[in-house]
Amino acid sequence: MRRSASAALKTWIAVSNPVAPTALLACPVSVAGKARGFHSSGADGTGFENLRNHPEIEFATLTDIGCQRQRNEDSSAYWLPDAFDELECKGSLAIIADGMGGYEGGQEASHIAVQTVCDTFAKDAGTPQSLLVSGMKAAHERIREYARQHPKLFGMGTTCTAVCVAQAYLYFAHIGDSRLYLVRRGNISRLTRDHSYVARLIESGLLSTSEAEAHPQRHILTAALGVGDDPNPDTPLQPLPLQNGDTLLLCTDGLWGLVSDEELLKSVRGHLPADACHELVHLAKHRGAPDNVTLQLLRFRGNGAAATGEASTAF
């Protein structure tokens, strides 16, 4: 949960589980079967559905309501097309969103964002990067329209961080303060920047990173879907070539706000994706987890990945 500033698809299956406060989905490299999607959202936890994984990606995700919230306002999804030629063109999509707005606004906003971006990938034509951006812009308008139809949800909005892996290249789009990290050869790099008030203060040299951790306005966003004018998501200057063994980590601030980059790196490097998800959520809850906690891990095992090189600058 943040503070403020469609029909179902056959390849994207939404499942809810109001009983369990934590839900895990893990896909080993060679799981067979029909391509399906994953969505997590709910008042008391999430749901999950098994799916065929991308043949070059090992995927796992975990979400938890945390220790203080009454509902889970995070949403997430993993989407694959049915047809192989479409997989070659569009790749696989992973997305997380962290809603804001109180009452049911945050939960609805994050759900709409995730569904809309998946909807765009499933129905529209275009490059992976163009689909990410157009999907987020469409989500922005859908959230605003939903708020107009439900005045009590005025101010609802959501962060959104989405990645697409296609033919050994990474594409992404981002707005808000959920994060995307790249773990490569013993190093962790953050590929996104936070759209928040304290991030602006840090960038301006008016606040240190340590001071930001306790700043009373650290949760205020400067950009989000559903809030303000037409959004302008951050995107990379060019697709990032992936290397064999690279791991992508998407997470909401419920995780990175309590777990340092060094701890994220240690867990991702030392465990299989599913085990790392469990360890990191456990660590956040051990430290009080005042917010919902959601993360996704995608480990790239592509034969066509480059053998050498370091992560390039995203912006």
C-alpha positions as YAML, in Angstrom:
chain: A
units: angstrom
residues:
- id: 1
  name: MET
  ca: [0.00, 0.00, 0.00]
- id: 2
  name: ARG
  ca: [1.26, 3.45, -0.97]
- id: 3
  name: ARG
  ca: [0.28, 6.94, 0.01]
- id: 4
  name: SER
  ca: [-0.92, 9.12, -2.83]
- id: 5
  name: ALA
  ca: [0.97, 12.02, -4.66]
- id: 6
  name: SER
  ca: [-11.41, -6.57, -19.50]
- id: 7
  name: ALA
  ca: [-12.11, -9.72, -19.97]
- id: 8
  name: ALA
  ca: [-9.98, -12.64, -18.77]
- id: 9
  name: LEU
  ca: [-7.27, -13.77, -21.18]
- id: 10
  name: LYS
  ca: [-6.70, -17.41, -21.96]
- id: 11
  name: THR
  ca: [-2.96, -16.90, -21.50]
- id: 12
  name: TRP
  ca: [-3.34, -15.01, -18.22]
- id: 13
  name: ILE
  ca: [-5.18, -16.79, -15.45]
- id: 14
  name: ALA
  ca: [-6.23, -14.85, -12.35]
- id: 15
  name: VAL
  ca: [-6.61, -16.91, -9.17]
- id: 16
  name: SER
  ca: [-7.46, -15.64, -5.71]
- id: 17
  name: ASN
  ca: [-6.80, -17.34, -2.38]
- id: 18
  name: PRO
  ca: [-8.23, -15.34, 0.52]
- id: 19
  name: VAL
  ca: [-7.00, -17.84, 3.10]
- id: 20
  name: ALA
  ca: [-3.23, -18.02, 2.79]
- id: 21
  name: PRO
  ca: [-1.37, -14.78, 3.60]
- id: 22
  name: THR
  ca: [1.59, -15.95, 1.53]
- id: 23
  name: ALA
  ca: [1.66, -17.53, -1.91]
- id: 24
  name: LEU
  ca: [4.59, -18.91, -3.87]
- id: 25
  name: LEU
  ca: [4.88, -19.76, -7.53]
- id: 26
  name: ALA
  ca: [8.05, -21.36, -8.84]
- id: 27
  name: CYS
  ca: [8.76, -22.73, -12.31]
- id: 28
  name: PRO
  ca: [11.84, -24.84, -13.06]
- id: 29
  name: VAL
  ca: [13.45, -24.46, -16.47]
- id: 30
  name: SER
  ca: [11.89, -27.46, -18.18]
- id: 31
  name: VAL
  ca: [8.29, -27.49, -16.95]
- id: 32
  name: ALA
  ca: [6.00, -28.56, -19.81]
- id: 33
  name: GLY
  ca: [2.43, -27.66, -20.61]
- id: 34
  name: LYS
  ca: [0.24, -24.89, -21.95]
- id: 35
  name: ALA
  ca: [1.46, -21.34, -21.45]
- id: 36
  name: ARG
  ca: [-0.40, -19.61, -18.68]
- id: 37
  name: GLY
  ca: [-0.14, -16.46, -16.64]
- id: 38
  name: PHE
  ca: [-0.03, -15.60, -12.98]
- id: 39
  name: HIS
  ca: [-1.73, -12.92, -10.95]
- id: 40
  name: SER
  ca: [-1.60, -12.17, -7.25]
- id: 41
  name: SER
  ca: [-3.91, -9.84, -5.38]
- id: 42
  name: GLY
  ca: [-6.35, -10.08, -2.50]
- id: 43
  name: ALA
  ca: [-7.57, -8.80, 0.79]
- id: 44
  name: ASP
  ca: [-5.77, -11.41, 2.86]
- id: 45
  name: GLY
  ca: [-3.14, -12.79, 0.53]
- id: 46
  name: THR
  ca: [-2.86, -13.99, -3.02]
- id: 47
  name: GLY
  ca: [-3.56, -16.79, -5.39]
- id: 48
  name: PHE
  ca: [-1.30, -18.67, -7.68]
- id: 49
  name: GLU
  ca: [-1.43, -20.94, -10.72]
- id: 50
  name: ASN
  ca: [1.18, -23.27, -12.17]
- id: 51
  name: LEU
  ca: [2.35, -22.38, -15.65]
- id: 52
  name: ARG
  ca: [4.77, -23.41, -18.33]
- id: 53
  name: ASN
  ca: [7.94, -21.42, -17.99]
- id: 54
  name: HIS
  ca: [9.90, -19.72, -20.75]
- id: 55
  name: PRO
  ca: [12.45, -22.33, -21.90]
- id: 56
  name: GLU
  ca: [15.35, -20.01, -21.05]
- id: 57
  name: ILE
  ca: [14.06, -18.55, -17.77]
- id: 58
  name: GLU
  ca: [13.69, -19.99, -14.29]
- id: 59
  name: PHE
  ca: [10.93, -18.02, -12.58]
- id: 60
  name: ALA
  ca: [9.72, -17.74, -9.00]
- id: 61
  name: THR
  ca: [7.56, -15.24, -7.15]
- id: 62
  name: LEU
  ca: [6.30, -14.71, -3.63]
- id: 63
  name: THR
  ca: [3.93, -12.21, -2.06]
- id: 64
  name: ASP
  ca: [2.98, -11.67, 1.57]
- id: 65
  name: ILE
  ca: [0.49, -9.37, 3.26]
- id: 66
  name: GLY
  ca: [3.14, -8.40, 5.81]
- id: 67
  name: CYS
  ca: [2.75, -7.94, 9.55]
- id: 68
  name: GLN
  ca: [0.53, -4.87, 9.80]
- id: 69
  name: ARG
  ca: [-1.71, -4.51, 6.73]
- id: 70
  name: GLN
  ca: [-5.32, -5.67, 6.55]
- id: 71
  name: ARG
  ca: [-5.19, -6.44, 2.82]
- id: 72
  name: ASN
  ca: [-2.62, -7.11, 0.13]
- id: 73
  name: GLU
  ca: [-2.57, -4.14, -2.28]
- id: 74
  name: ASP
  ca: [0.31, -5.51, -4.35]
- id: 75
  name: SER
  ca: [-0.42, -7.26, -7.63]
- id: 76
  name: SER
  ca: [1.89, -9.19, -9.93]
- id: 77
  name: ALA
  ca: [1.81, -11.33, -13.04]
- id: 78
  name: TYR
  ca: [3.91, -13.53, -15.31]
- id: 79
  name: TRP
  ca: [2.65, -13.88, -18.88]
- id: 80
  name: LEU
  ca: [3.62, -16.07, -21.83]
- id: 81
  name: PRO
  ca: [1.96, -16.26, -25.26]
- id: 82
  name: ASP
  ca: [0.58, -19.55, -26.53]
- id: 83
  name: ALA
  ca: [2.31, -19.57, -29.90]
- id: 84
  name: PHE
  ca: [6.05, -20.08, -30.27]
- id: 85
  name: ASP
  ca: [6.40, -17.43, -32.98]
- id: 86
  name: GLU
  ca: [4.67, -14.93, -30.71]
- id: 87
  name: LEU
  ca: [7.02, -15.93, -27.89]
- id: 88
  name: GLU
  ca: [9.95, -15.19, -30.17]
- id: 89
  name: CYS
  ca: [8.51, -11.77, -30.98]
- id: 90
  name: LYS
  ca: [7.02, -10.65, -27.67]
- id: 91
  name: GLY
  ca: [8.97, -12.78, -25.19]
- id: 92
  name: SER
  ca: [7.84, -13.29, -21.62]
- id: 93
  name: LEU
  ca: [6.40, -10.57, -19.40]
- id: 94
  name: ALA
  ca: [6.83, -10.11, -15.63]
- id: 95
  name: ILE
  ca: [5.14, -7.24, -13.81]
- id: 96
  name: ILE
  ca: [4.58, -5.97, -10.28]
- id: 97
  name: ALA
  ca: [2.45, -3.10, -8.98]
- id: 98
  name: ASP
  ca: [2.04, -1.57, -5.51]
- id: 99
  name: GLY
  ca: [-1.29, 0.20, -5.06]
- id: 100
  name: MET
  ca: [-2.10, 3.34, -3.11]
- id: 101
  name: GLY
  ca: [-5.25, 5.16, -2.15]
- id: 102
  name: GLY
  ca: [-6.66, 3.61, 0.99]
- id: 103
  name: TYR
  ca: [-9.94, 1.73, 1.37]
- id: 104
  name: GLU
  ca: [-9.97, -0.55, -1.70]
- id: 105
  name: GLY
  ca: [-8.38, 1.95, -4.07]
- id: 106
  name: GLY
  ca: [-4.83, 0.65, -3.97]
- id: 107
  name: GLN
  ca: [-5.89, -2.95, -4.44]
- id: 108
  name: GLU
  ca: [-8.07, -2.06, -7.44]
- id: 109
  name: ALA
  ca: [-5.44, 0.21, -9.00]
- id: 110
  name: SER
  ca: [-2.64, -2.37, -8.88]
- id: 111
  name: HIS
  ca: [-4.96, -5.07, -10.23]
- id: 112
  name: ILE
  ca: [-6.08, -2.86, -13.13]
- id: 113
  name: ALA
  ca: [-2.48, -1.97, -13.99]
- id: 114
  name: VAL
  ca: [-1.30, -5.56, -14.09]
- id: 115
  name: GLN
  ca: [-4.31, -6.78, -16.04]
- id: 116
  name: THR
  ca: [-4.09, -3.95, -18.57]
- id: 117
  name: VAL
  ca: [-0.41, -4.46, -19.37]
- id: 118
  name: CYS
  ca: [-1.01, -8.21, -19.78]
- id: 119
  name: ASP
  ca: [-4.03, -7.40, -21.94]
- id: 120
  name: THR
  ca: [-1.90, -5.16, -24.15]
- id: 121
  name: PHE
  ca: [0.75, -7.83, -24.64]
- id: 122
  name: ALA
  ca: [-1.84, -10.46, -25.46]
- id: 123
  name: LYS
  ca: [-3.90, -8.44, -27.94]
- id: 124
  name: ASP
  ca: [-1.74, -5.74, -29.51]
- id: 125
  name: ALA
  ca: [1.09, -5.81, -32.01]
- id: 126
  name: GLY
  ca: [4.39, -4.03, -31.54]
- id: 127
  name: THR
  ca: [7.89, -4.31, -30.17]
- id: 128
  name: PRO
  ca: [8.33, -5.41, -26.54]
- id: 129
  name: GLN
  ca: [9.36, -1.90, -25.52]
- id: 130
  name: SER
  ca: [6.44, -0.19, -27.27]
- id: 131
  name: LEU
  ca: [3.98, -2.65, -25.72]
- id: 132
  name: LEU
  ca: [5.33, -1.99, -22.23]
- id: 133
  name: VAL
  ca: [4.89, 1.75, -22.61]
- id: 134
  name: SER
  ca: [1.50, 1.63, -24.35]
- id: 135
  name: GLY
  ca: [0.27, -0.89, -21.76]
- id: 136
  name: MET
  ca: [1.18, 1.44, -18.90]
- id: 137
  name: LYS
  ca: [-0.45, 4.43, -20.59]
- id: 138
  name: ALA
  ca: [-3.62, 2.40, -21.13]
- id: 139
  name: ALA
  ca: [-3.51, 1.30, -17.48]
- id: 140
  name: HIS
  ca: [-3.23, 4.95, -16.40]
- id: 141
  name: GLU
  ca: [-6.42, 5.81, -18.27]
- id: 142
  name: ARG
  ca: [-8.31, 2.75, -17.01]
- id: 143
  name: ILE
  ca: [-7.45, 3.58, -13.40]
- id: 144
  name: ARG
  ca: [-8.53, 7.21, -13.85]
- id: 145
  name: GLU
  ca: [-11.81, 6.08, -15.42]
- id: 146
  name: TYR
  ca: [-12.43, 3.60, -12.59]
- id: 147
  name: ALA
  ca: [-11.87, 6.37, -10.04]
- id: 148
  name: ARG
  ca: [-14.35, 8.62, -11.89]
- id: 149
  name: GLN
  ca: [-16.94, 5.86, -11.71]
- id: 150
  name: HIS
  ca: [-16.21, 5.24, -8.01]
- id: 151
  name: PRO
  ca: [-15.75, 8.66, -6.34]
- id: 152
  name: LYS
  ca: [-14.91, 7.14, -2.95]
- id: 153
  name: LEU
  ca: [-11.71, 5.82, -4.55]
- id: 154
  name: PHE
  ca: [-10.55, 9.26, -5.69]
- id: 155
  name: GLY
  ca: [-6.75, 9.43, -5.55]
- id: 156
  name: MET
  ca: [-6.22, 5.74, -6.27]
- id: 157
  name: GLY
  ca: [-3.02, 4.91, -8.11]
- id: 158
  name: THR
  ca: [-0.18, 2.44, -8.30]
- id: 159
  name: THR
  ca: [3.47, 1.94, -8.99]
- id: 160
  name: CYS
  ca: [4.28, -0.35, -11.88]
- id: 161
  name: THR
  ca: [7.49, -2.05, -12.94]
- id: 162
  name: ALA
  ca: [7.37, -4.42, -15.90]
- id: 163
  name: VAL
  ca: [10.04, -6.36, -17.77]
- id: 164
  name: CYS
  ca: [10.03, -8.34, -20.97]
- id: 165
  name: VAL
  ca: [12.70, -10.87, -21.95]
- id: 166
  name: ALA
  ca: [12.78, -11.54, -25.68]
- id: 167
  name: GLN
  ca: [15.56, -13.25, -27.64]
- id: 168
  name: ALA
  ca: [18.11, -12.76, -24.85]
- id: 169
  name: TYR
  ca: [17.36, -9.04, -24.45]
- id: 170
  name: LEU
  ca: [15.80, -7.21, -21.53]
- id: 171
  name: TYR
  ca: [13.18, -4.49, -22.05]
- id: 172
  name: PHE
  ca: [11.48, -2.69, -19.20]
- id: 173
  name: ALA
  ca: [9.23, 0.23, -18.23]
- id: 174
  name: HIS
  ca: [8.89, 1.71, -14.77]
- id: 175
  name: ILE
  ca: [6.96, 4.29, -12.79]
- id: 176
  name: GLY
  ca: [6.84, 4.75, -9.01]
- id: 177
  name: ASP
  ca: [9.17, 3.25, -6.42]
- id: 178
  name: SER
  ca: [8.97, -0.48, -6.98]
- id: 179
  name: ARG
  ca: [12.36, -1.61, -8.26]
- id: 180
  name: LEU
  ca: [14.16, -3.71, -10.84]
- id: 181
  name: TYR
  ca: [17.60, -5.12, -10.05]
- id: 182
  name: LEU
  ca: [20.07, -7.08, -12.15]
- id: 183
  name: VAL
  ca: [22.30, -9.60, -10.40]
- id: 184
  name: ARG
  ca: [25.31, -10.50, -12.53]
- id: 185
  name: ARG
  ca: [28.57, -12.21, -11.59]
- id: 186
  name: GLY
  ca: [28.62, -11.25, -7.95]
- id: 187
  name: ASN
  ca: [27.27, -7.73, -8.41]
- id: 188
  name: ILE
  ca: [23.84, -6.18, -8.02]
- id: 189
  name: SER
  ca: [22.75, -3.15, -10.07]
- id: 190
  name: ARG
  ca: [19.53, -1.21, -9.72]
- id: 191
  name: LEU
  ca: [18.14, -0.53, -13.19]
- id: 192
  name: THR
  ca: [15.32, 1.79, -12.08]
- id: 193
  name: ARG
  ca: [15.18, 5.03, -10.15]
- id: 194
  name: ASP
  ca: [12.56, 5.81, -7.54]
- id: 195
  name: HIS
  ca: [9.92, 8.38, -8.43]
- id: 196
  name: SER
  ca: [9.56, 9.68, -4.90]
- id: 197
  name: TYR
  ca: [9.94, 12.92, -2.98]
- id: 198
  name: VAL
  ca: [12.98, 11.74, -1.02]
- id: 199
  name: ALA
  ca: [14.63, 10.41, -4.17]
- id: 200
  name: ARG
  ca: [14.43, 13.91, -5.61]
- id: 201
  name: LEU
  ca: [16.00, 15.31, -2.46]
- id: 202
  name: ILE
  ca: [18.82, 12.77, -2.70]
- id: 203
  name: GLU
  ca: [19.40, 13.53, -6.39]
- id: 204
  name: SER
  ca: [19.53, 17.24, -5.55]
- id: 205
  name: GLY
  ca: [22.09, 16.66, -2.80]
- id: 206
  name: LEU
  ca: [19.72, 17.91, -0.11]
- id: 207
  name: LEU
  ca: [19.38, 14.59, 1.66]
- id: 208
  name: SER
  ca: [21.67, 11.63, 2.29]
- id: 209
  name: THR
  ca: [20.63, 8.03, 1.75]
- id: 210
  name: SER
  ca: [20.77, 7.33, 5.48]
- id: 211
  name: GLU
  ca: [18.62, 10.41, 6.23]
- id: 212
  name: ALA
  ca: [16.10, 9.28, 3.63]
- id: 213
  name: GLU
  ca: [15.49, 5.99, 5.45]
- id: 214
  name: ALA
  ca: [13.78, 7.82, 8.33]
- id: 215
  name: HIS
  ca: [12.32, 10.78, 6.44]
- id: 216
  name: PRO
  ca: [8.62, 11.31, 7.31]
- id: 217
  name: GLN
  ca: [7.75, 11.81, 3.63]
- id: 218
  name: ARG
  ca: [9.70, 8.87, 2.25]
- id: 219
  name: HIS
  ca: [6.53, 7.15, 1.00]
- id: 220
  name: ILE
  ca: [5.26, 10.05, -1.10]
- id: 221
  name: LEU
  ca: [5.49, 9.38, -4.83]
- id: 222
  name: THR
  ca: [6.13, 11.95, -7.54]
- id: 223
  name: ALA
  ca: [4.78, 9.72, -10.33]
- id: 224
  name: ALA
  ca: [2.31, 6.86, -10.44]
- id: 225
  name: LEU
  ca: [-0.25, 5.31, -12.76]
- id: 226
  name: GLY
  ca: [-3.73, 6.76, -12.32]
- id: 227
  name: VAL
  ca: [-2.49, 10.00, -10.75]
- id: 228
  name: GLY
  ca: [-1.65, 13.24, -12.51]
- id: 229
  name: ASP
  ca: [-1.18, 13.84, -16.21]
- id: 230
  name: ASP
  ca: [-0.20, 11.44, -18.97]
- id: 231
  name: PRO
  ca: [2.53, 9.22, -17.48]
- id: 232
  name: ASN
  ca: [6.01, 9.03, -18.91]
- id: 233
  name: PRO
  ca: [7.47, 5.69, -17.74]
- id: 234
  name: ASP
  ca: [11.22, 5.33, -17.49]
- id: 235
  name: THR
  ca: [12.66, 3.02, -20.15]
- id: 236
  name: PRO
  ca: [16.20, 1.94, -21.06]
- id: 237
  name: LEU
  ca: [18.02, 3.80, -23.81]
- id: 238
  name: GLN
  ca: [18.35, 0.45, -25.59]
- id: 239
  name: PRO
  ca: [17.56, -3.20, -24.82]
- id: 240
  name: LEU
  ca: [20.01, -4.77, -22.38]
- id: 241
  name: PRO
  ca: [21.65, -7.99, -23.63]
- id: 242
  name: LEU
  ca: [21.36, -10.73, -21.02]
- id: 243
  name: GLN
  ca: [24.11, -13.17, -20.08]
- id: 244
  name: ASN
  ca: [23.86, -16.77, -18.98]
- id: 245
  name: GLY
  ca: [23.19, -16.77, -15.23]
- id: 246
  name: ASP
  ca: [21.82, -13.23, -15.00]
- id: 247
  name: THR
  ca: [19.01, -12.86, -12.46]
- id: 248
  name: LEU
  ca: [16.36, -10.14, -12.57]
- id: 249
  name: LEU
  ca: [14.71, -9.12, -9.29]
- id: 250
  name: LEU
  ca: [11.49, -7.10, -9.26]
- id: 251
  name: CYS
  ca: [10.21, -6.03, -5.86]
- id: 252
  name: THR
  ca: [7.97, -3.57, -4.06]
- id: 253
  name: ASP
  ca: [9.24, -1.22, -1.38]
- id: 254
  name: GLY
  ca: [7.91, -3.61, 1.24]
- id: 255
  name: LEU
  ca: [11.06, -5.63, 0.52]
- id: 256
  name: TRP
  ca: [13.77, -3.15, -0.47]
- id: 257
  name: GLY
  ca: [12.77, -0.79, 2.35]
- id: 258
  name: LEU
  ca: [13.82, -3.41, 4.90]
- id: 259
  name: VAL
  ca: [16.45, -5.50, 3.10]
- id: 260
  name: SER
  ca: [19.68, -3.96, 1.84]
- id: 261
  name: ASP
  ca: [21.08, -4.41, -1.67]
- id: 262
  name: GLU
  ca: [23.91, -6.50, -0.21]
- id: 263
  name: GLU
  ca: [21.40, -8.82, 1.47]
- id: 264
  name: LEU
  ca: [19.40, -9.09, -1.73]
- id: 265
  name: LEU
  ca: [22.56, -10.06, -3.60]
- id: 266
  name: LYS
  ca: [23.62, -12.64, -1.04]
- id: 267
  name: SER
  ca: [20.25, -14.38, -1.07]
- id: 268
  name: VAL
  ca: [19.82, -14.38, -4.86]
- id: 269
  name: ARG
  ca: [23.36, -15.68, -5.45]
- id: 270
  name: GLY
  ca: [23.18, -18.35, -2.77]
- id: 271
  name: HIS
  ca: [19.81, -19.95, -3.52]
- id: 272
  name: LEU
  ca: [17.51, -21.20, -6.22]
- id: 273
  name: PRO
  ca: [14.93, -18.51, -7.10]
- id: 274
  name: ALA
  ca: [12.11, -20.11, -5.09]
- id: 275
  name: ASP
  ca: [14.31, -20.50, -2.00]
- id: 276
  name: ALA
  ca: [15.60, -16.94, -2.33]
- id: 277
  name: CYS
  ca: [12.01, -15.67, -2.44]
- id: 278
  name: HIS
  ca: [11.22, -17.44, 0.82]
- id: 279
  name: GLU
  ca: [14.37, -16.23, 2.53]
- id: 280
  name: LEU
  ca: [13.89, -12.59, 1.56]
- id: 281
  name: VAL
  ca: [10.23, -12.44, 2.58]
- id: 282
  name: HIS
  ca: [11.12, -14.15, 5.87]
- id: 283
  name: LEU
  ca: [13.80, -11.52, 6.46]
- id: 284
  name: ALA
  ca: [11.38, -8.66, 5.79]
- id: 285
  name: LYS
  ca: [8.78, -10.14, 8.14]
- id: 286
  name: HIS
  ca: [11.41, -10.72, 10.82]
- id: 287
  name: ARG
  ca: [12.03, -6.96, 10.67]
- id: 288
  name: GLY
  ca: [8.37, -6.09, 11.11]
- id: 289
  name: ALA
  ca: [7.12, -5.89, 7.48]
- id: 290
  name: PRO
  ca: [4.80, -2.87, 7.94]
- id: 291
  name: ASP
  ca: [3.87, -3.07, 4.23]
- id: 292
  name: ASN
  ca: [2.96, -5.81, 1.77]
- id: 293
  name: VAL
  ca: [5.99, -7.65, 0.39]
- id: 294
  name: THR
  ca: [6.14, -8.88, -3.21]
- id: 295
  name: LEU
  ca: [9.04, -10.01, -5.38]
- id: 296
  name: GLN
  ca: [9.74, -11.88, -8.61]
- id: 297
  name: LEU
  ca: [12.97, -13.57, -9.67]
- id: 298
  name: LEU
  ca: [13.83, -14.46, -13.26]
- id: 299
  name: ARG
  ca: [17.08, -16.36, -13.80]
- id: 300
  name: PHE
  ca: [18.22, -16.39, -17.41]
- id: 301
  name: ARG
  ca: [19.62, -19.65, -18.79]
- id: 302
  name: GLY
  ca: [19.68, -18.77, -22.48]
- id: 303
  name: ASN
  ca: [22.17, -20.48, -24.77]
- id: 304
  name: GLY
  ca: [22.38, -17.32, -26.84]
- id: 305
  name: ALA
  ca: [23.36, -15.10, -23.93]
- id: 306
  name: ALA
  ca: [26.65, -13.28, -24.05]
- id: 307
  name: ALA
  ca: [29.52, -14.86, -22.17]
- id: 308
  name: THR
  ca: [31.26, -11.74, -20.89]
- id: 309
  name: GLY
  ca: [30.63, -8.13, -20.00]
- id: 310
  name: GLU
  ca: [29.11, -6.14, -17.18]
- id: 311
  name: ALA
  ca: [25.71, -4.56, -16.78]
- id: 312
  name: SER
  ca: [25.37, -1.37, -18.77]
- id: 313
  name: THR
  ca: [23.84, 1.82, -17.48]
- id: 314
  name: ALA
  ca: [20.07, 1.76, -17.95]
- id: 315
  name: PHE
  ca: [19.56, 5.49, -18.39]
...
